[in-house]
Amino acid sequence: MHPMAALQTIIPPAAHPVGEVPPIEEEQLTPDQRDALKARIKQLMKEQDAVLVAHYYTAGEMQDLAIETGGCVSDSLEMARFGHASKAKTIIVAGVRFMGETAKILNPEKRVLMPDLHAECSLDLSCPADEFAAFCDRHPDRTVVVYANTSAAVKARADWMVTSSIAVPVVQHLKDQGEKIIWAPDRYLGDYVQKTTGADMVLWQGSCVVHEKFKADGIRELKAQHPEAAILVHPESPAEVVALADVVGSTTQLIKAVQQLPNPSFIVATDIGIFHKMREVAPNKLLLEAPSGGRGATCISCAHCPWMAMNWLSRLEQALTTGHNEIHVPAEVGARAVHSINRMLEFAGQAGINVRGKSGD
């Protein structure tokens, strides 16, 4: 343990209930239906001057469609930045709601659509803006740092927004300036950042329903069966899982690890949606799902976000046809939230840190 780990404080869970996690439902389409839907979507996108940005955790067919139409497959920040750089008047965000909000914050003049507005995020839901603001008010001496997986209102209350790839450098910088931190919402990522930097942090008690299910014992057993495999872990995972990792990193960093490391196989502890891109960039590598608790005793590994699974082609087609599922962020909220995002981007530029993915990587 880091010698300054005792400075860490854990706050009680937020009183606001997260709600029941929805079941994972996959879209059932015949090949002909899928081809027809994709053709219809491409036509509508052209007519409406739209670009599609998709997260690595969405279905492979959605990721493929984004690339086929000149869009982007990446993490949430680059999805928003890609949409901003595009000349398209409409940004379609295939991901979860906070990603749509981030895109709108960085692109207030553009229309932002999502296939399903009910696609939430357990981290976002675990951090209600009013409760978080009240907590921050009780600690006015602390700098507020929030993870990208938060609502526009929470970002508006923050001093900094960070992604998983830049969280450690930002908090290290703030610690070096003598600042104390409020961190939200993921307690596991916050614990990882605190142990790495030794910063004085209080942690909001949020968690990702996918990453907190990974089991260290199961990963050890799988590693024993595949001793040549490198273990790749997203830092939203529990500490005992992170401790086993050969690489701890963001989605983009884990994809690059599969590309660049010489290992013939990898045990991957993040959402299995990422396998689509990993197989594309490293087709000769063996990818193994890290064991998780799943929903029941029969589930060995159910590491897939049920909200990400809501991004169906048919729902995308319906959103484009009807104009429904548009993301709106109040102007005053967006104006405050953009400062916490821009602060991170400016820091990254000055430090020479890459916080963005690339289309197709």
N, C-alpha and C positions, 0 to 999 in steps of 0.2 A: 504494500500500500504506500502511496505517496506520503511523505512525512507531513504534508499540510492537509491531509485528507480530513483531519478532525475539524477543520473549519467548515466543512460541509454541513448544511442544515436541511432536513427534509420536512416539508410542510404536510399537513394532513391532506387526504384526498379532497378534491372539490366536492361540495354538497350536491351540485347539479348532476343528475343521473345521465350517463352516456346513452343509455337505451340499449335495446336488444340488437345484437349484431345480426344483420340479415343473412339468410342462407345464400350460398353461392349458386347462381343460376347461369348456366352457359347457353348462349344462343344456338338453337337447333336449326340449321339451314342445309338444304341440299346444295350440291355444287352449282346447279343451275340457278337456284335462288340467290346464292352468294354472288355469282357473276352478275346477275341482273341488278342486284342492290348496288354493287360497286359501280356499275355503269351509270345507274340513275344518280348516285351520289356525285360522281365525277361531273355529270352534266349540270346538276344543281350548283355545285361549287363553282363551276365556270361561269354560270349565269349570274351568281351572286358575288363574284369576285372574292372567294373565300379560300383560306389556307387552313390545312389541318395540322395541328400539333398534338402528338400522342406521347404518353408516358411509357417508359419501359415496362411497366407492370400491366398494361392493357393487352388484350388478345393480339396474337401475332398478325391476324388479318387486318386489324386496325392499324398496327404499326406499318405493315406493308402498304396499306392504302395511303398513309401519310407520305411515305417516301415516293410512291408512284405518282402522287399529285404535286410533288415539289415541296412537301412540308417537312416536318421535323419530328424525330423520335429522340427524346432526351429526358432530362430531369425537369422539375417544375420551373426553375428559374430560366433555363435556356428556352423552354417552351414559350414563356412570356416574352423573352428577349427576341426570339426568332420572329414571333408575331409582330413585334414592334418594328423590326428591321424590314419586314415584308411590306410591300406596297398594297397588299390585299386589304379590303375594307372590312372584311369579316374574318375573325379568328375562331376556328372551331377547336375546342379544347377537349380531347379525349383523355380523361383522368378523373380527378375528384374535385369537389367544389372549390376548395381553397386554391387550386391551380387555376381555375377559371377566374377567381377573384384577383389573383396575382396578375394574370394576363390583363384584366380590366384596369387594375391600378397603374400598370406600366403603359397601357394603351387606352386611355379614357375616351379618346375620340373614335374608337373602333367598336363595332358590334362584336360581342363575344358570345358564342353559343356553346352549349354542351349537349351531348346525346341524352343525358339524364341528370336533372338537377338534384335528384335524391342520392347521387353518388357522393357520399360524405367521407370523412376521415376520422378514425377514432381519436387521433391526437387533437384534431380541431375540436371535435365534440367534447373532449375532456377538459377544455379550457374556455368556459363561457366568458365573454368579454367583460360583463359587469362584475363578476366575481374576481376575475384577474385584475381588473382596474382597482377594485377595492383593496386587494392584497398589495398591489404596488404602492397604493397610497399609504399603507401602513409601514412601508419601508422606503421612505423618500430619499434615503442616503445611498440607495443602490441603483446601479445602471441596469436597465431592463433589456435583456437579450432574448429574443424569441426565435424559434425555429421556423422555417418556411411553412411547416405544416400547421398553420394557424389561420384564423379568419382575418379578414381585412380590418375589423375593429380591433383585434388584438395587436396586429401589426401597427395600427395607428397609435396604440398606447405605448409601443416599444421605442427604445432609443436605437436599437440595432435589430435587424433581421439577419439571420445567417442560414446557410445551407450546411449539410453535414460535412462537406468538403472544406469549408472555411471556418467552422465553429471553433476549432482549437486555436488557430492563429489569431482570431479576433479576441477570444477570451484571454489568451496569453498577452496580447497587446494591452487590453484593459487592466489586467492584473499588474503589468509592468508600470502602468500609470497610477497604481495605487487604488484602483476602483474595486468595489464589491459588487457582486452580480446577483440579479434575479434571473433565473433561467426558466423557460417554459417552451413547450409543455412536456417533452419526453424525458422521464426521469432516468432512463437508461443511457440515452445519449448525453444527458446532463452529467450523469455519474462518470461516464467515460471522459468527458471534457474536463471535469473537475480533477479527476485522478491524474490526467495528463498534464494539466497546467498548475495544479495546486492552488487555484483561485478560491477565494471566499465566495461561495455560491449558495443560494437557497433554491431548491428545485421544486417546481410544480409537479404534481403527481400524475402526469399523463403517461400513456403508453400506447404502442401500436399493437393491435390485436394479432397481427401476423408475427412480428419479430419477437414479442415477448413469449411466444409459444415454443421457440427453439430450445432443445434440451441438450445440455452438455454431455450427459451420459450417452445419449444416442449418437452424438457426433463422435465421441471417443470410440464407440463400437464400430461405427462406419469407417473411421480412420484406421482402425485395426485391420479391417477387411481390405482397405485400399491405402496402404502405408505411403504410396507414392503421391497421394493426392494432397494438394494445397487446400487449406481451409480458408474460405472467403466469408467474411462476416460484415454485415451492416451494423454500425454502432448503435442503432436503436435496439439491439439485442441485449439480453441480460449479461451482467459482468462475467459470469462463469462461462458463457459462450464466447464473449469477446476475448477472454483470456486464452482460448484455444486457437485463435486465428493466426494464420500466416499473413493475411492482409485484412485490415479493417478499413473500410472506406465507403464512399457514396456509391450510388448505382453506376455512375460513369467510371469511377475508379475501379470498381470490381470488374466491369467489362474489360477495361484496359488490362487488368491483371490476368484475365484469361487469355488475352491476346499475347501478352509479353512474357509471362513466366514460362519456364521450360517444362513444367510439370505436365504429364500426360492426362491427368484427371484433376477435378476440383470438387470439393464439397462446398456447396453454396448455401449460405444462411441468409437468404432474403427472399422476397416474393418470386415465385417461380415464373412469373411473367417475363422476368429478365432473361430467361433461358433462350427465348426467341432471338434476341440480339446476340447473346453469347454464342449460340450455334452458328449464327451468320458470320461472325468475325473469327471464330475458331472452330471450323467444322470438324476438325480431326481430334478435338479434345473430348474427353468423357466428363459429362456434367452430372453430379450426384446431388439430389435434394437432401439438405440437412434435415434430420428428423425433428418433428415438432409434436406438440401435444394434440393438435387437431381438435375436433369437436367431440369426438367420442373414442371409445376404446379401440374401434376398428380402424381409426385413421392414424397412419404412421406419419404421413407428411401432407398437411393440408395448407401449405404456406402460400395462400393466395388471398388477396384482399377482396372481400365480397363486394365492396363498393366499386373497385376497379373493374370487376366482372360485369358491372351494369352498362359498360360502354359497348353496346351492340350496334352493328351496322344498321339494323332496322330502325333503331331509335335515332341514329344520326340522320338517316333519310327522312324520318318524320320531323325532326327539328328543322331541317332545311326546308321541307315542304310547307310547314305551318308557321315557321318563324318563332315557335315556342322555345322555351329553355334558354332564354337569354339571361346573361349574368349582368346584374346591376350593382354598382357600389356607389353609395352616396358621395357626392363630390367632395364634401368636407372630410369624410373618412379617407377617401383615396388620396387627398392632398396631404394628409398627415402620414398615412401609411407609406407613401412613396419615399419619404425622408429616411425611414429606417432601412429601406431596401437600397436606396442610393448611397447611404453611408457605407454599407457593406461593399458595394460595387467600387466606390472610390478607394476604400482601403485595399481591396483586391488589386486594383490597378497600380496603386503606389507600391504595394508589396510584391508585385509581379506574380500574383497567385491566380491561377485559372479556376474560375468557379462555373465555367460553362461547359456543356457537352457540345457535340457537333452532330449535324444531321448525318445519320447513317453510321455513326461510330458505335 
